[in-house]
Amino acid sequence: MFRLVAALLLTTSPLAAQELYGSARLSLGQSQTSGAPVALQGANGTLMSGRADLSFGRIATSGLYLQADLGLTLTDNANSAPNTANTSGSLILRTGRDAERFSYGVFVGALQSDHDNDASDDALRLLAGIEGSYALNDRWGFIGHLGYLNGTTGSDSVATVTNGIATGLGITFAATDRLSIGTSIGYLNAKMDAPATVVELWTLEARADYDIKAVPGLSLFAAAQYGESHQKEIVGPDDITDTTTILAGITYRFGGKKHPKTTDFSYIEPFLANTGGILE
């Protein structure tokens, strides 16, 4: 009798037959920043950075999924741009439902960055929101998100509480069975200096991914990003900072074949880098 009840529970529960999936990604990038104001302590120049991302989760036969994303970035700024993050990390937790052609879910997470190599300039933001994706057909796919960001930018300044709205939209096109190309745009509107200063960040990315046929799950990618940080001043001219980034890397997908399509929050990093130090 107990065996029969247990069997019925296992077969009827939406989380009974779960499939483990995940991905690991390594990327290397070079960013060129220009137009940074004096308040950013000379953040102009070229910065090299490397990033590691690990994503893993479980998805049920019903499409319900739980997922965790970990990210770590190391930046070589030679201490010449102390208000630019030397390191930054992120943890995002997600849950939702993935159907055949669409998915929807919610996320919460934390984004942390360390500035000018001392503990007093650490910046921590908390993030929460909704996201979704839609596959028009086997070639075209869309993804979007809307989130809220809140946190602090270090103890060296007394008025650095920040909050804002983060949103974005992405489009991908499968040119062949192995090559996909895409573009995405991200927008962040945040308040600084509690809340005297508003910062707008626009980020545009073009990307290509190529699957390696000899190694299932392995792919290469290259991407170009352009970001503009617009700091609106109450007194004096606005500060506008442009950042151009070239990225290349490798991705390995493991576990189950079905991976829910979720949002990449790396476009928020320029905002973290430019609002974490003493002077802002």
C-alpha positions as CSV (number, residue, x, y, z in Angstrom):
1,M,0.0,0.0,0.0
2,F,2.8,2.4,1.0
3,R,4.7,1.6,-2.2
4,L,1.5,2.3,-4.3
5,V,1.0,5.7,-2.5
6,A,4.7,6.7,-3.0
7,A,4.5,5.7,-6.7
8,L,1.4,7.8,-7.2
9,L,3.0,10.9,-5.5
10,L,6.2,10.6,-7.6
11,T,4.2,10.3,-10.9
12,T,1.8,13.1,-10.1
13,S,4.1,15.7,-8.5
14,P,5.2,18.5,-10.9
15,L,8.8,18.3,-9.5
16,A,9.1,14.6,-9.5
17,A,11.0,14.1,-12.7
18,Q,13.6,16.9,-12.6
19,E,16.4,17.4,-15.0
20,L,19.7,19.0,-14.0
21,Y,21.2,21.6,-16.4
22,G,23.9,24.2,-16.3
23,S,26.6,26.1,-18.1
24,A,30.1,27.5,-17.5
25,R,31.5,30.5,-19.3
26,L,34.9,32.1,-19.4
27,S,35.4,35.5,-21.1
28,L,38.1,38.1,-21.7
29,G,37.4,41.7,-22.6
30,Q,39.0,45.0,-23.2
31,S,37.2,48.3,-22.5
32,Q,38.0,51.8,-23.7
33,T,36.4,54.5,-21.6
34,S,36.4,58.2,-22.5
35,G,34.8,61.4,-21.2
36,A,34.8,60.4,-17.6
37,P,34.5,63.5,-15.3
38,V,37.1,64.5,-12.7
39,A,34.9,63.1,-10.0
40,L,35.5,59.6,-11.3
41,Q,39.2,60.0,-10.4
42,G,40.6,59.6,-13.9
43,A,38.6,56.6,-15.0
44,N,39.5,57.3,-18.7
45,G,41.7,54.7,-20.4
46,T,41.9,51.1,-21.4
47,L,40.9,48.3,-18.9
48,M,41.4,44.6,-19.3
49,S,39.0,42.2,-17.5
50,G,38.3,38.5,-17.2
51,R,35.0,37.0,-16.1
52,A,33.8,33.6,-15.0
53,D,30.1,32.6,-14.9
54,L,28.5,29.4,-13.6
55,S,24.8,28.7,-13.9
56,F,23.0,25.6,-12.8
57,G,19.4,24.5,-12.0
58,R,16.7,21.9,-12.2
59,I,13.7,21.8,-14.5
60,A,10.7,19.6,-14.1
61,T,8.8,17.9,-16.9
62,S,6.1,20.5,-16.3
63,G,8.6,23.3,-17.1
64,L,9.0,24.6,-13.6
65,Y,12.6,25.5,-12.9
66,L,14.9,26.7,-10.1
67,Q,18.2,28.3,-11.1
68,A,21.3,30.0,-9.6
69,D,23.8,32.1,-11.4
70,L,27.3,33.0,-10.1
71,G,29.6,35.6,-11.7
72,L,33.0,37.0,-10.9
73,T,34.9,39.7,-12.8
74,L,38.6,40.7,-12.3
75,T,39.7,44.0,-13.7
76,D,43.3,45.1,-14.3
77,N,43.2,48.8,-13.9
78,A,46.7,49.2,-12.5
79,N,45.2,51.4,-9.8
80,S,45.2,54.2,-12.3
81,A,41.4,54.4,-12.2
82,P,40.6,53.9,-8.5
83,N,36.9,54.5,-9.0
84,T,36.6,51.6,-11.4
85,A,35.9,48.3,-9.9
86,N,38.9,46.0,-9.4
87,T,36.6,43.0,-8.8
88,S,32.9,42.5,-9.0
89,G,30.7,39.5,-8.3
90,S,27.1,38.5,-8.6
91,L,24.6,35.9,-7.3
92,I,21.2,35.7,-9.0
93,L,18.4,33.2,-8.0
94,R,15.6,32.5,-10.4
95,T,12.4,30.6,-10.6
96,G,9.7,30.3,-13.2
97,R,8.2,28.1,-15.9
98,D,9.6,27.2,-19.3
99,A,7.1,26.1,-22.0
100,E,7.8,25.1,-25.6
101,R,8.0,28.6,-27.0
102,F,7.9,30.9,-24.0
103,S,9.1,31.2,-20.5
104,Y,8.4,33.6,-17.6
105,G,9.9,33.9,-14.1
106,V,11.1,36.1,-11.3
107,F,14.6,36.8,-10.0
108,V,16.4,38.1,-6.9
109,G,20.1,38.7,-6.5
110,A,23.1,40.7,-5.3
111,L,25.8,42.6,-7.2
112,Q,29.0,43.5,-5.4
113,S,32.1,45.4,-6.5
114,D,35.3,46.3,-4.8
115,H,37.0,49.7,-5.6
116,D,40.5,51.1,-5.1
117,N,41.6,48.0,-3.2
118,D,40.2,48.9,0.2
119,A,37.2,47.7,2.2
120,S,35.6,51.1,2.6
121,D,34.7,51.4,-1.1
122,D,32.9,48.1,-1.5
123,A,29.6,48.6,-3.3
124,L,26.6,46.2,-2.8
125,R,23.3,46.4,-4.7
126,L,20.3,44.1,-4.4
127,L,18.2,43.3,-7.5
128,A,14.8,41.9,-8.0
129,G,12.4,41.7,-10.9
130,I,10.6,39.7,-13.6
131,E,11.8,38.3,-17.0
132,G,10.4,36.3,-19.9
133,S,11.3,35.0,-23.3
134,Y,9.5,34.0,-26.5
135,A,10.6,31.9,-29.5
136,L,8.7,33.1,-32.6
137,N,10.0,30.1,-34.5
138,D,13.1,27.9,-34.8
139,R,15.1,30.9,-35.9
140,W,14.0,34.0,-34.0
141,G,13.9,34.5,-30.2
142,F,13.2,37.4,-27.9
143,I,13.9,38.0,-24.2
144,G,13.1,40.9,-21.8
145,H,13.2,41.8,-18.2
146,L,12.2,44.6,-15.7
147,G,13.9,44.9,-12.4
148,Y,14.5,47.2,-9.4
149,L,18.0,47.9,-8.0
150,N,18.8,49.2,-4.6
151,G,21.9,49.4,-2.3
152,T,24.9,51.4,-1.2
153,T,28.1,52.5,-2.7
154,G,30.6,52.4,0.1
155,S,31.2,54.0,3.5
156,D,33.7,56.7,2.3
157,S,30.7,58.9,1.4
158,V,27.7,59.8,3.6
159,A,25.2,60.1,0.8
160,T,25.5,57.2,-1.6
161,V,22.3,55.2,-1.3
162,T,21.3,54.3,-4.8
163,N,18.1,52.8,-6.3
164,G,16.8,52.5,-9.8
165,I,14.9,50.7,-12.5
166,A,16.8,48.2,-14.8
167,T,15.2,46.9,-18.0
168,G,16.3,45.3,-21.3
169,L,15.4,43.6,-24.5
170,G,17.3,41.0,-26.6
171,I,16.8,39.4,-30.0
172,T,18.6,36.3,-31.3
173,F,18.6,34.8,-34.8
174,A,19.8,31.2,-35.6
175,A,21.6,31.8,-38.9
176,T,22.6,28.1,-39.1
177,D,22.3,25.0,-36.9
178,R,25.6,26.0,-35.3
179,L,25.8,29.8,-35.6
180,S,23.5,32.3,-33.8
181,I,23.7,36.1,-33.8
182,G,21.9,38.6,-31.6
183,T,21.6,42.1,-30.2
184,S,20.4,43.5,-27.0
185,I,19.8,46.8,-25.3
186,G,19.9,47.5,-21.6
187,Y,18.7,50.6,-19.7
188,L,19.2,51.6,-16.1
189,N,17.9,54.8,-14.5
190,A,19.2,55.2,-11.0
191,K,19.5,57.9,-8.3
192,M,22.7,58.8,-6.5
193,D,23.6,61.0,-3.6
194,A,20.3,60.4,-1.9
195,P,18.8,61.3,-4.4
196,A,20.3,64.5,-5.8
197,T,21.9,63.0,-8.9
198,V,20.3,60.8,-11.6
199,V,22.4,58.4,-13.7
200,E,21.1,56.9,-16.9
201,L,23.0,54.0,-18.5
202,W,22.4,52.7,-22.0
203,T,24.2,49.6,-23.2
204,L,24.0,48.1,-26.7
205,E,25.5,44.7,-27.5
206,A,26.0,42.7,-30.7
207,R,27.0,39.0,-30.2
208,A,27.7,35.8,-32.2
209,D,27.9,32.3,-30.8
210,Y,29.3,29.3,-32.7
211,D,28.8,25.7,-31.6
212,I,31.8,23.3,-31.8
213,K,30.5,20.2,-33.5
214,A,33.3,17.9,-32.3
215,V,32.5,18.7,-28.6
216,P,28.7,18.7,-27.8
217,G,27.8,21.6,-25.5
218,L,30.9,23.6,-26.3
219,S,30.6,27.0,-28.1
220,L,32.7,30.1,-28.8
221,F,31.4,33.6,-28.7
222,A,32.5,37.1,-29.6
223,A,30.7,40.3,-28.6
224,A,31.0,44.1,-28.9
225,Q,29.3,46.4,-26.4
226,Y,28.8,50.2,-26.3
227,G,27.6,51.9,-23.2
228,E,26.8,55.5,-22.3
229,S,26.6,56.7,-18.7
230,H,24.8,60.0,-18.4
231,Q,25.1,61.6,-15.0
232,K,22.6,64.5,-14.7
233,E,23.9,67.2,-12.5
234,I,21.7,69.7,-10.6
235,V,24.5,72.3,-10.8
236,G,26.8,72.5,-13.8
237,P,27.0,70.5,-17.0
238,D,26.0,66.9,-17.1
239,D,28.8,64.2,-17.1
240,I,28.7,61.8,-20.0
241,T,31.0,58.7,-20.1
242,D,31.3,56.4,-23.1
243,T,32.6,52.9,-22.8
244,T,33.4,50.5,-25.7
245,T,34.1,46.9,-24.9
246,I,35.2,43.9,-27.0
247,L,34.6,40.4,-25.5
248,A,35.6,36.9,-26.5
249,G,35.1,33.6,-24.7
250,I,34.0,30.0,-24.4
251,T,30.8,28.5,-23.1
252,Y,30.1,24.9,-22.0
253,R,26.6,23.7,-21.4
254,F,26.1,20.5,-19.4
255,G,23.3,18.4,-18.1
256,G,19.8,18.4,-19.7
257,K,19.1,19.6,-23.2
258,K,16.5,22.1,-22.0
259,H,17.9,25.4,-20.6
260,P,15.4,28.2,-19.8
261,K,16.4,31.4,-21.4
262,T,17.3,34.0,-18.8
263,T,18.6,37.5,-18.6
264,D,22.3,38.5,-18.7
265,F,22.9,41.3,-16.2
266,S,26.5,42.2,-17.1
267,Y,25.3,45.4,-18.7
268,I,24.8,46.8,-15.2
269,E,28.6,46.5,-14.4
270,P,29.5,49.9,-15.9
271,F,27.1,51.6,-13.5
272,L,28.7,49.6,-10.6
273,A,32.2,50.7,-11.8
274,N,31.3,54.4,-12.0
275,T,29.4,54.8,-8.8
276,G,31.4,53.0,-6.1
277,G,34.2,55.3,-5.0
278,I,34.8,58.2,-2.7
279,L,33.7,61.1,-4.9
280,E,31.2,59.6,-7.3
